[in-house]
Amino acid sequence: MIAALALSILLLLELARRGLEPECPSCGAKHWTAHSTQLQCNSCGWSNVAHAAKAEPNQYEFGLTA
């Protein structure tokens, strides 16, 4: 009985997550790749991050070299 309750809660949470998940502005799909800081659509490849050819460091950014 406890296993059935746990499975029903997991199903309910999965349905709630899919309902709250945003749609892709390009194609309307709700299929996203797993990234921690960006959205990328699996259907059309749309991303909320602009892809730069070469990332330039900020003016006040310091780096250590070995």
All heavy atoms as TSV, in Angstrom:
chain	resi	resn	atom	element	x	y	z
A	1	MET	N	N	0.826	-1.194	0.000
A	1	MET	CA	C	0.000	0.000	0.000
A	1	MET	C	C	0.868	1.254	0.000
A	1	MET	O	O	0.540	2.230	-0.672
A	1	MET	CB	C	-0.916	-0.026	1.210
A	1	MET	CG	C	-1.789	1.190	1.267
A	1	MET	SD	S	-3.142	0.920	2.385
A	1	MET	CE	C	-3.590	2.563	2.712
A	2	ILE	N	N	1.960	1.217	0.749
A	2	ILE	CA	C	2.855	2.379	0.791
A	2	ILE	C	C	3.517	2.585	-0.559
A	2	ILE	O	O	3.675	3.717	-1.011
A	2	ILE	CB	C	3.889	2.204	1.915
A	2	ILE	CG1	C	3.196	2.238	3.273
A	2	ILE	CG2	C	4.954	3.294	1.843
A	2	ILE	CD1	C	4.117	1.943	4.437
A	3	ALA	N	N	3.871	1.473	-1.235
A	3	ALA	CA	C	4.480	1.586	-2.561
A	3	ALA	C	C	3.496	2.196	-3.562
A	3	ALA	O	O	3.880	3.019	-4.400
A	3	ALA	CB	C	4.950	0.223	-3.036
A	4	ALA	N	N	2.234	1.805	-3.490
A	4	ALA	CA	C	1.222	2.368	-4.391
A	4	ALA	C	C	1.025	3.856	-4.122
A	4	ALA	O	O	0.870	4.649	-5.056
A	4	ALA	CB	C	-0.094	1.621	-4.227
A	5	LEU	N	N	1.062	4.256	-2.863
A	5	LEU	CA	C	0.937	5.671	-2.519
A	5	LEU	C	C	2.136	6.465	-3.034
A	5	LEU	O	O	1.977	7.555	-3.598
A	5	LEU	CB	C	0.814	5.833	-1.002
A	5	LEU	CG	C	0.693	7.260	-0.486
A	5	LEU	CD1	C	-0.583	7.909	-1.021
A	5	LEU	CD2	C	0.715	7.279	1.027
A	6	ALA	N	N	3.331	5.909	-2.875
A	6	ALA	CA	C	4.536	6.583	-3.365
A	6	ALA	C	C	4.500	6.724	-4.883
A	6	ALA	O	O	4.841	7.791	-5.429
A	6	ALA	CB	C	5.774	5.820	-2.921
A	7	LEU	N	N	4.090	5.688	-5.593
A	7	LEU	CA	C	4.001	5.758	-7.050
A	7	LEU	C	C	2.953	6.760	-7.504
A	7	LEU	O	O	3.157	7.487	-8.479
A	7	LEU	CB	C	3.707	4.375	-7.627
A	7	LEU	CG	C	4.870	3.388	-7.583
A	7	LEU	CD1	C	4.406	2.020	-8.062
A	7	LEU	CD2	C	6.029	3.886	-8.404
A	8	SER	N	N	1.832	6.830	-6.818
A	8	SER	CA	C	0.801	7.793	-7.200
A	8	SER	C	C	1.268	9.227	-6.944
A	8	SER	O	O	0.968	10.127	-7.727
A	8	SER	CB	C	-0.505	7.504	-6.488
A	8	SER	OG	O	-0.347	7.651	-5.098
A	9	ILE	N	N	2.021	9.448	-5.877
A	9	ILE	CA	C	2.564	10.787	-5.609
A	9	ILE	C	C	3.577	11.160	-6.682
A	9	ILE	O	O	3.582	12.297	-7.178
A	9	ILE	CB	C	3.167	10.860	-4.200
A	9	ILE	CG1	C	2.055	10.816	-3.160
A	9	ILE	CG2	C	4.015	12.120	-4.025
A	9	ILE	CD1	C	2.555	10.729	-1.731
A	10	LEU	N	N	4.444	10.222	-7.068
A	10	LEU	CA	C	5.412	10.500	-8.134
A	10	LEU	C	C	4.721	10.813	-9.451
A	10	LEU	O	O	5.136	11.716	-10.187
A	10	LEU	CB	C	6.365	9.314	-8.297
A	10	LEU	CG	C	7.401	9.135	-7.200
A	10	LEU	CD1	C	8.182	7.855	-7.427
A	10	LEU	CD2	C	8.336	10.332	-7.145
A	11	LEU	N	N	3.670	10.096	-9.767
A	11	LEU	CA	C	2.910	10.359	-10.988
A	11	LEU	C	C	2.262	11.733	-10.946
A	11	LEU	O	O	2.291	12.486	-11.921
A	11	LEU	CB	C	1.856	9.273	-11.192
A	11	LEU	CG	C	0.972	9.427	-12.428
A	11	LEU	CD1	C	1.802	9.322	-13.693
A	11	LEU	CD2	C	-0.124	8.389	-12.420
A	12	LEU	N	N	1.696	12.081	-9.811
A	12	LEU	CA	C	1.071	13.392	-9.655
A	12	LEU	C	C	2.098	14.516	-9.802
A	12	LEU	O	O	1.838	15.523	-10.474
A	12	LEU	CB	C	0.383	13.482	-8.293
A	12	LEU	CG	C	-0.321	14.793	-7.976
A	12	LEU	CD1	C	-1.507	14.985	-8.912
A	12	LEU	CD2	C	-0.768	14.818	-6.543
A	13	LEU	N	N	3.280	14.341	-9.223
A	13	LEU	CA	C	4.327	15.359	-9.352
A	13	LEU	C	C	4.828	15.481	-10.788
A	13	LEU	O	O	5.113	16.579	-11.263
A	13	LEU	CB	C	5.486	15.032	-8.402
A	13	LEU	CG	C	5.202	15.223	-6.923
A	13	LEU	CD1	C	6.386	14.732	-6.094
A	13	LEU	CD2	C	4.895	16.676	-6.611
A	14	GLU	N	N	4.939	14.369	-11.496
A	14	GLU	CA	C	5.360	14.399	-12.895
A	14	GLU	C	C	4.329	15.132	-13.759
A	14	GLU	O	O	4.683	15.940	-14.617
A	14	GLU	CB	C	5.566	12.977	-13.412
A	14	GLU	CG	C	5.944	12.884	-14.864
A	14	GLU	CD	C	7.319	13.435	-15.182
A	14	GLU	OE1	O	8.149	13.571	-14.273
A	14	GLU	OE2	O	7.561	13.747	-16.365
A	15	LEU	N	N	3.063	14.881	-13.520
A	15	LEU	CA	C	2.015	15.575	-14.276
A	15	LEU	C	C	2.004	17.070	-13.963
A	15	LEU	O	O	1.812	17.895	-14.855
A	15	LEU	CB	C	0.648	14.958	-13.975
A	15	LEU	CG	C	0.426	13.547	-14.514
A	15	LEU	CD1	C	-0.897	12.991	-14.004
A	15	LEU	CD2	C	0.477	13.539	-16.028
A	16	ALA	N	N	2.230	17.435	-12.709
A	16	ALA	CA	C	2.280	18.851	-12.337
A	16	ALA	C	C	3.476	19.530	-12.978
A	16	ALA	O	O	3.388	20.660	-13.461
A	16	ALA	CB	C	2.337	18.989	-10.820
A	17	ARG	N	N	4.621	18.842	-13.015
A	17	ARG	CA	C	5.813	19.426	-13.634
A	17	ARG	C	C	5.596	19.663	-15.122
A	17	ARG	O	O	5.934	20.708	-15.658
A	17	ARG	CB	C	7.022	18.510	-13.442
A	17	ARG	CG	C	8.308	19.093	-14.014
A	17	ARG	CD	C	9.438	18.104	-13.983
A	17	ARG	NE	N	9.237	16.967	-14.850
A	17	ARG	CZ	C	9.527	16.955	-16.154
A	17	ARG	NH1	N	10.016	18.022	-16.735
A	17	ARG	NH2	N	9.323	15.869	-16.873
A	18	ARG	N	N	4.990	18.690	-15.797
A	18	ARG	CA	C	4.734	18.856	-17.235
A	18	ARG	C	C	3.729	19.973	-17.501
A	18	ARG	O	O	3.812	20.653	-18.508
A	18	ARG	CB	C	4.249	17.551	-17.845
A	18	ARG	CG	C	5.337	16.514	-17.899
A	18	ARG	CD	C	4.963	15.397	-18.849
A	18	ARG	NE	N	6.000	14.393	-18.875
A	18	ARG	CZ	C	7.006	14.404	-19.736
A	18	ARG	NH1	N	7.102	15.365	-20.620
A	18	ARG	NH2	N	7.911	13.454	-19.708
A	19	GLY	N	N	2.782	20.162	-16.609
A	19	GLY	CA	C	1.808	21.239	-16.773
A	19	GLY	C	C	2.417	22.615	-16.567
A	19	GLY	O	O	2.015	23.579	-17.202
A	20	LEU	N	N	3.394	22.719	-15.680
A	20	LEU	CA	C	4.022	24.001	-15.386
A	20	LEU	C	C	5.225	24.304	-16.269
A	20	LEU	O	O	5.729	25.418	-16.276
A	20	LEU	CB	C	4.470	24.037	-13.919
A	20	LEU	CG	C	3.345	23.959	-12.892
A	20	LEU	CD1	C	3.924	23.829	-11.494
A	20	LEU	CD2	C	2.452	25.171	-12.993
A	21	GLU	N	N	5.701	23.323	-17.013
A	21	GLU	CA	C	6.863	23.497	-17.872
A	21	GLU	C	C	6.546	24.489	-18.994
A	21	GLU	O	O	5.473	24.427	-19.598
A	21	GLU	CB	C	7.224	22.130	-18.461
A	21	GLU	CG	C	8.572	22.062	-19.081
A	21	GLU	CD	C	8.920	20.630	-19.457
A	21	GLU	OE1	O	8.055	19.919	-19.982
A	21	GLU	OE2	O	10.040	20.237	-19.202
A	22	PRO	N	N	7.455	25.423	-19.300
A	22	PRO	CA	C	7.172	26.411	-20.348
A	22	PRO	C	C	7.215	25.786	-21.744
A	22	PRO	O	O	7.887	24.782	-21.966
A	22	PRO	CB	C	8.300	27.432	-20.180
A	22	PRO	CG	C	9.410	26.663	-19.566
A	22	PRO	CD	C	8.757	25.631	-18.688
A	23	GLU	N	N	6.501	26.415	-22.664
A	23	GLU	CA	C	6.525	25.979	-24.058
A	23	GLU	C	C	7.643	26.694	-24.796
A	23	GLU	O	O	8.009	27.814	-24.471
A	23	GLU	CB	C	5.203	26.307	-24.745
A	23	GLU	CG	C	4.044	25.482	-24.276
A	23	GLU	CD	C	2.774	25.799	-25.047
A	23	GLU	OE1	O	2.764	26.766	-25.833
A	23	GLU	OE2	O	1.794	25.079	-24.842
A	24	CYS	N	N	8.180	26.060	-25.810
A	24	CYS	CA	C	9.205	26.668	-26.655
A	24	CYS	C	C	8.569	27.806	-27.452
A	24	CYS	O	O	7.529	27.625	-28.076
A	24	CYS	CB	C	9.784	25.615	-27.602
A	24	CYS	SG	S	10.963	26.278	-28.793
A	25	PRO	N	N	9.174	29.007	-27.448
A	25	PRO	CA	C	8.594	30.115	-28.213
A	25	PRO	C	C	8.705	29.915	-29.719
A	25	PRO	O	O	7.980	30.535	-30.477
A	25	PRO	CB	C	9.398	31.333	-27.763
A	25	PRO	CG	C	10.621	30.801	-27.134
A	25	PRO	CD	C	10.332	29.414	-26.673
A	26	SER	N	N	9.582	29.029	-30.161
A	26	SER	CA	C	9.760	28.810	-31.588
A	26	SER	C	C	8.766	27.790	-32.147
A	26	SER	O	O	8.142	28.032	-33.175
A	26	SER	CB	C	11.190	28.344	-31.859
A	26	SER	OG	O	11.386	28.107	-33.229
A	27	CYS	N	N	8.632	26.637	-31.451
A	27	CYS	CA	C	7.779	25.582	-32.011
A	27	CYS	C	C	6.633	25.165	-31.093
A	27	CYS	O	O	5.768	24.403	-31.504
A	27	CYS	CB	C	8.623	24.359	-32.356
A	27	CYS	SG	S	9.334	23.518	-30.943
A	28	GLY	N	N	6.614	25.613	-29.834
A	28	GLY	CA	C	5.528	25.285	-28.919
A	28	GLY	C	C	5.667	23.952	-28.212
A	28	GLY	O	O	4.781	23.558	-27.470
A	29	ALA	N	N	6.759	23.244	-28.433
A	29	ALA	CA	C	6.964	21.941	-27.777
A	29	ALA	C	C	7.398	22.135	-26.330
A	29	ALA	O	O	7.883	23.197	-25.948
A	29	ALA	CB	C	8.006	21.135	-28.540
A	30	LYS	N	N	7.238	21.102	-25.542
A	30	LYS	CA	C	7.675	21.135	-24.142
A	30	LYS	C	C	8.742	20.076	-23.905
A	30	LYS	O	O	8.715	19.360	-22.920
A	30	LYS	CB	C	6.493	20.895	-23.211
A	30	LYS	CG	C	5.512	22.024	-23.150
A	30	LYS	CD	C	4.480	21.758	-22.078
A	30	LYS	CE	C	3.581	22.954	-21.875
A	30	LYS	NZ	N	2.707	22.768	-20.728
A	31	HIS	N	N	9.682	19.950	-24.812
A	31	HIS	CA	C	10.750	18.965	-24.709
A	31	HIS	C	C	12.074	19.708	-24.585
A	31	HIS	O	O	12.579	20.252	-25.558
A	31	HIS	CB	C	10.769	18.057	-25.940
A	31	HIS	CG	C	9.474	17.376	-26.189
A	31	HIS	ND1	N	9.006	16.355	-25.402
A	31	HIS	CD2	C	8.526	17.592	-27.130
A	31	HIS	CE1	C	7.839	15.959	-25.851
A	31	HIS	NE2	N	7.504	16.695	-26.900
A	32	TRP	N	N	12.651	19.721	-23.384
A	32	TRP	CA	C	13.864	20.481	-23.104
A	32	TRP	C	C	15.009	19.553	-22.745
A	32	TRP	O	O	14.809	18.509	-22.145
A	32	TRP	CB	C	13.629	21.454	-21.943
A	32	TRP	CG	C	12.517	22.406	-22.199
A	32	TRP	CD1	C	11.254	22.325	-21.708
A	32	TRP	CD2	C	12.551	23.577	-23.015
A	32	TRP	NE1	N	10.494	23.365	-22.162
A	32	TRP	CE2	C	11.264	24.156	-22.962
A	32	TRP	CE3	C	13.524	24.189	-23.777
A	32	TRP	CZ2	C	10.950	25.326	-23.657
A	32	TRP	CZ3	C	13.209	25.353	-24.462
A	32	TRP	CH2	C	11.940	25.906	-24.391
A	33	THR	N	N	16.230	19.950	-23.102
A	33	THR	CA	C	17.405	19.205	-22.657
A	33	THR	C	C	17.719	19.610	-21.232
A	33	THR	O	O	17.317	20.675	-20.772
A	33	THR	CB	C	18.624	19.492	-23.545
A	33	THR	OG1	O	18.862	20.899	-23.572
A	33	THR	CG2	C	18.406	19.001	-24.953
A	34	ALA	N	N	18.428	18.790	-20.522
A	34	ALA	CA	C	18.735	19.023	-19.114
A	34	ALA	C	C	19.985	19.885	-18.974
A	34	ALA	O	O	21.104	19.398	-19.086
A	34	ALA	CB	C	18.916	17.698	-18.390
A	35	HIS	N	N	19.798	21.185	-18.789
A	35	HIS	CA	C	20.873	22.127	-18.498
A	35	HIS	C	C	20.497	22.871	-17.236
A	35	HIS	O	O	19.334	23.130	-16.990
A	35	HIS	CB	C	21.071	23.142	-19.632
A	35	HIS	CG	C	21.586	22.545	-20.900
A	35	HIS	ND1	N	22.843	22.033	-21.020
A	35	HIS	CD2	C	21.002	22.381	-22.098
A	35	HIS	CE1	C	23.017	21.578	-22.247
A	35	HIS	NE2	N	21.908	21.778	-22.923
A	36	SER	N	N	21.491	23.254	-16.456
A	36	SER	CA	C	21.178	23.928	-15.199
A	36	SER	C	C	20.889	25.413	-15.391
A	36	SER	O	O	20.188	26.004	-14.592
A	36	SER	CB	C	22.328	23.753	-14.206
A	36	SER	OG	O	23.509	24.321	-14.735
A	37	THR	N	N	21.432	26.035	-16.438
A	37	THR	CA	C	21.286	27.481	-16.571
A	37	THR	C	C	20.669	27.928	-17.884
A	37	THR	O	O	20.498	29.116	-18.095
A	37	THR	CB	C	22.655	28.171	-16.444
A	37	THR	OG1	O	23.531	27.655	-17.447
A	37	THR	CG2	C	23.249	27.945	-15.075
A	38	GLN	N	N	20.339	27.033	-18.790
A	38	GLN	CA	C	19.772	27.456	-20.063
A	38	GLN	C	C	18.672	26.514	-20.500
A	38	GLN	O	O	18.588	25.384	-20.036
A	38	GLN	CB	C	20.841	27.535	-21.147
A	38	GLN	CG	C	21.275	26.185	-21.692
A	38	GLN	CD	C	22.321	26.317	-22.776
A	38	GLN	OE1	O	23.196	27.155	-22.684
A	38	GLN	NE2	N	22.243	25.494	-23.776
A	39	LEU	N	N	17.823	27.005	-21.379
A	39	LEU	CA	C	16.776	26.195	-21.991
A	39	LEU	C	C	17.182	25.895	-23.423
A	39	LEU	O	O	17.600	26.793	-24.148
A	39	LEU	CB	C	15.437	26.937	-21.979
A	39	LEU	CG	C	14.771	27.134	-20.633
A	39	LEU	CD1	C	13.561	28.033	-20.799
A	39	LEU	CD2	C	14.368	25.815	-20.027
A	40	GLN	N	N	17.074	24.640	-23.834
A	40	GLN	CA	C	17.325	24.260	-25.216
A	40	GLN	C	C	16.273	23.251	-25.627
A	40	GLN	O	O	16.108	22.211	-24.986
A	40	GLN	CB	C	18.718	23.674	-25.395
A	40	GLN	CG	C	19.030	23.381	-26.842
A	40	GLN	CD	C	20.462	22.927	-27.041
A	40	GLN	OE1	O	21.230	22.816	-26.100
A	40	GLN	NE2	N	20.810	22.661	-28.270
A	41	CYS	N	N	15.549	23.561	-26.683
A	41	CYS	CA	C	14.452	22.720	-27.148
A	41	CYS	C	C	15.001	21.497	-27.886
A	41	CYS	O	O	15.887	21.627	-28.732
A	41	CYS	CB	C	13.539	23.522	-28.072
A	41	CYS	SG	S	12.112	22.597	-28.667
A	42	ASN	N	N	14.470	20.310	-27.564
A	42	ASN	CA	C	14.864	19.092	-28.266
A	42	ASN	C	C	14.252	19.023	-29.657
A	42	ASN	O	O	14.807	18.372	-30.530
A	42	ASN	CB	C	14.429	17.854	-27.480
A	42	ASN	CG	C	15.321	17.585	-26.306
A	42	ASN	OD1	O	16.461	18.030	-26.249
A	42	ASN	ND2	N	14.802	16.865	-25.337
A	43	SER	N	N	13.129	19.679	-29.876
A	43	SER	CA	C	12.437	19.578	-31.160
A	43	SER	C	C	13.075	20.443	-32.246
A	43	SER	O	O	13.365	19.964	-33.330
A	43	SER	CB	C	10.975	19.971	-31.006
A	43	SER	OG	O	10.330	19.081	-30.130
A	44	CYS	N	N	13.303	21.731	-31.938
A	44	CYS	CA	C	13.791	22.636	-32.984
A	44	CYS	C	C	15.185	23.190	-32.706
A	44	CYS	O	O	15.780	23.822	-33.573
A	44	CYS	CB	C	12.818	23.792	-33.176
A	44	CYS	SG	S	12.712	24.919	-31.762
A	45	GLY	N	N	15.719	22.989	-31.499
A	45	GLY	CA	C	17.059	23.471	-31.195
A	45	GLY	C	C	17.119	24.890	-30.667
A	45	GLY	O	O	18.197	25.423	-30.442
A	46	TRP	N	N	15.970	25.541	-30.454
A	46	TRP	CA	C	15.944	26.903	-29.934
A	46	TRP	C	C	16.613	26.939	-28.566
A	46	TRP	O	O	16.510	26.016	-27.781
A	46	TRP	CB	C	14.505	27.399	-29.820
A	46	TRP	CG	C	14.398	28.784	-29.252
A	46	TRP	CD1	C	14.415	29.938	-29.944
A	46	TRP	CD2	C	14.226	29.127	-27.875
A	46	TRP	NE1	N	14.282	30.990	-29.085
A	46	TRP	CE2	C	14.172	30.529	-27.803
A	46	TRP	CE3	C	14.142	28.402	-26.704
A	46	TRP	CZ2	C	14.018	31.213	-26.615
A	46	TRP	CZ3	C	13.996	29.079	-25.513
A	46	TRP	CH2	C	13.938	30.475	-25.475
A	47	SER	N	N	17.335	28.028	-28.273
A	47	SER	CA	C	17.989	28.188	-26.981
A	47	SER	C	C	17.812	29.616	-26.512
A	47	SER	O	O	17.741	30.539	-27.316
A	47	SER	CB	C	19.476	27.851	-27.098
A	47	SER	OG	O	20.113	28.070	-25.862
A	48	ASN	N	N	17.749	29.806	-25.197
A	48	ASN	CA	C	17.617	31.161	-24.650
A	48	ASN	C	C	18.977	31.823	-24.463
A	48	ASN	O	O	19.053	32.941	-23.995
A	48	ASN	CB	C	16.856	31.134	-23.321
A	48	ASN	CG	C	17.611	30.419	-22.222
A	48	ASN	OD1	O	18.420	29.542	-22.474
A	48	ASN	ND2	N	17.332	30.787	-20.985
A	49	VAL	N	N	20.061	31.160	-24.854
A	49	VAL	CA	C	21.407	31.705	-24.734
A	49	VAL	C	C	21.938	31.966	-26.137
A	49	VAL	O	O	21.925	31.089	-26.994
A	49	VAL	CB	C	22.331	30.710	-23.998
A	49	VAL	CG1	C	23.744	31.242	-23.929
A	49	VAL	CG2	C	21.803	30.421	-22.614
A	50	ALA	N	N	22.410	33.194	-26.363
A	50	ALA	CA	C	23.002	33.524	-27.649
A	50	ALA	C	C	24.363	32.842	-27.757
A	50	ALA	O	O	25.171	32.899	-26.841
A	50	ALA	CB	C	23.157	35.037	-27.787
A	51	HIS	N	N	24.601	32.191	-28.859
A	51	HIS	CA	C	25.867	31.491	-29.058
A	51	HIS	C	C	26.866	32.445	-29.702
A	51	HIS	O	O	26.715	32.838	-30.846
A	51	HIS	CB	C	25.676	30.265	-29.947
A	51	HIS	CG	C	24.771	29.254	-29.333
A	51	HIS	ND1	N	25.159	28.473	-28.281
A	51	HIS	CD2	C	23.497	28.904	-29.600
A	51	HIS	CE1	C	24.181	27.680	-27.940
A	51	HIS	NE2	N	23.143	27.932	-28.716
A	52	ALA	N	N	27.875	32.820	-28.940
A	52	ALA	CA	C	28.927	33.703	-29.450
A	52	ALA	C	C	30.050	32.850	-30.027
A	52	ALA	O	O	30.308	31.744	-29.562
A	52	ALA	CB	C	29.462	34.586	-28.331
A	53	ALA	N	N	30.733	33.393	-31.026
A	53	ALA	CA	C	31.822	32.653	-31.644
A	53	ALA	C	C	32.968	32.458	-30.657
A	53	ALA	O	O	33.539	31.388	-30.551
A	53	ALA	CB	C	32.306	33.384	-32.890
A	54	LYS	N	N	33.302	33.507	-29.936
A	54	LYS	CA	C	34.360	33.404	-28.942
A	54	LYS	C	C	33.948	34.245	-27.746
A	54	LYS	O	O	33.654	35.425	-27.880
A	54	LYS	CB	C	35.677	33.914	-29.520
A	54	LYS	CG	C	36.833	33.809	-28.559
A	54	LYS	CD	C	38.116	34.333	-29.170
A	54	LYS	CE	C	39.218	34.310	-28.137
A	54	LYS	NZ	N	40.414	34.965	-28.624
A	55	ALA	N	N	33.960	33.660	-26.585
A	55	ALA	CA	C	33.579	34.389	-25.376
A	55	ALA	C	C	34.745	35.270	-24.939
A	55	ALA	O	O	35.849	34.785	-24.701
A	55	ALA	CB	C	33.200	33.417	-24.273
A	56	GLU	N	N	34.501	36.537	-24.865
A	56	GLU	CA	C	35.515	37.488	-24.419
A	56	GLU	C	C	35.404	37.670	-22.915
A	56	GLU	O	O	34.304	37.765	-22.385
A	56	GLU	CB	C	35.319	38.838	-25.120
A	56	GLU	CG	C	35.496	38.781	-26.619
A	56	GLU	CD	C	36.915	38.476	-27.032
A	56	GLU	OE1	O	37.857	38.868	-26.311
A	56	GLU	OE2	O	37.092	37.815	-28.068
A	57	PRO	N	N	36.515	37.737	-22.204
A	57	PRO	CA	C	36.444	37.959	-20.759
A	57	PRO	C	C	35.967	39.362	-20.433
A	57	PRO	O	O	36.154	40.294	-21.208
A	57	PRO	CB	C	37.877	37.740	-20.292
A	57	PRO	CG	C	38.714	37.951	-21.492
A	57	PRO	CD	C	37.866	37.564	-22.677
A	58	ASN	N	N	35.330	39.501	-19.284
A	58	ASN	CA	C	34.876	40.815	-18.842
A	58	ASN	C	C	36.066	41.687	-18.469
A	58	ASN	O	O	37.179	41.206	-18.274
A	58	ASN	CB	C	33.959	40.663	-17.618
A	58	ASN	CG	C	32.658	39.995	-18.009
A	58	ASN	OD1	O	32.212	40.091	-19.130
A	58	ASN	ND2	N	32.054	39.326	-17.049
A	59	GLN	N	N	35.834	42.974	-18.348
A	59	GLN	CA	C	36.911	43.912	-18.087
A	59	GLN	C	C	37.603	43.641	-16.744
A	59	GLN	O	O	38.811	43.764	-16.641
A	59	GLN	CB	C	36.363	45.334	-18.101
A	59	GLN	CG	C	37.431	46.393	-17.897
A	59	GLN	CD	C	36.850	47.789	-17.968
A	59	GLN	OE1	O	35.666	47.945	-18.189
A	59	GLN	NE2	N	37.689	48.787	-17.780
A	60	TYR	N	N	36.876	43.263	-15.732
A	60	TYR	CA	C	37.430	43.088	-14.400
A	60	TYR	C	C	37.599	41.620	-14.022
A	60	TYR	O	O	37.655	41.281	-12.875
A	60	TYR	CB	C	36.552	43.789	-13.358
A	60	TYR	CG	C	36.449	45.273	-13.624
A	60	TYR	CD1	C	35.270	45.825	-14.083
A	60	TYR	CD2	C	37.545	46.097	-13.449
A	60	TYR	CE1	C	35.181	47.177	-14.349
A	60	TYR	CE2	C	37.477	47.445	-13.704
A	60	TYR	CZ	C	36.286	47.990	-14.156
A	60	TYR	OH	O	36.203	49.313	-14.415
A	61	GLU	N	N	37.688	40.756	-15.004
A	61	GLU	CA	C	37.821	39.349	-14.729
A	61	GLU	C	C	39.294	38.967	-14.706
A	61	GLU	O	O	40.064	39.317	-15.587
A	61	GLU	CB	C	37.115	38.553	-15.830
A	61	GLU	CG	C	37.003	37.092	-15.542
A	61	GLU	CD	C	36.148	36.410	-16.597
A	61	GLU	OE1	O	34.940	36.716	-16.640
A	61	GLU	OE2	O	36.683	35.604	-17.352
A	62	PHE	N	N	39.711	38.259	-13.671
A	62	PHE	CA	C	41.091	37.850	-13.518
A	62	PHE	C	C	41.185	36.332	-13.671
A	62	PHE	O	O	40.282	35.609	-13.276
A	62	PHE	CB	C	41.638	38.247	-12.137
A	62	PHE	CG	C	41.683	39.726	-11.936
A	62	PHE	CD1	C	40.707	40.356	-11.200
A	62	PHE	CD2	C	42.693	40.490	-12.489
A	62	PHE	CE1	C	40.737	41.721	-10.997
A	62	PHE	CE2	C	42.723	41.848	-12.316
A	62	PHE	CZ	C	41.751	42.484	-11.566
A	63	GLY	N	N	42.283	35.863	-14.205
A	63	GLY	CA	C	42.474	34.428	-14.349
A	63	GLY	C	C	43.899	34.064	-13.972
A	63	GLY	O	O	44.848	34.832	-14.140
A	64	LEU	N	N	44.053	32.875	-13.432
A	64	LEU	CA	C	45.372	32.379	-13.068
A	64	LEU	C	C	45.819	31.371	-14.119
A	64	LEU	O	O	45.064	30.517	-14.531
A	64	LEU	CB	C	45.334	31.720	-11.701
A	64	LEU	CG	C	44.910	32.625	-10.528
A	64	LEU	CD1	C	44.788	31.794	-9.254
A	64	LEU	CD2	C	45.901	33.746	-10.339
A	65	THR	N	N	47.066	31.477	-14.539
A	65	THR	CA	C	47.606	30.516	-15.485
A	65	THR	C	C	48.732	29.754	-14.831
A	65	THR	O	O	49.454	30.281	-13.995
A	65	THR	CB	C	48.125	31.228	-16.751
A	65	THR	OG1	O	49.136	32.169	-16.374
A	65	THR	CG2	C	47.006	31.934	-17.482
A	66	ALA	N	N	48.875	28.524	-15.220
A	66	ALA	CA	C	49.928	27.695	-14.621
A	66	ALA	C	C	51.143	27.660	-15.503
A	66	ALA	O	O	51.149	27.838	-16.662
A	66	ALA	CB	C	49.420	26.278	-14.403
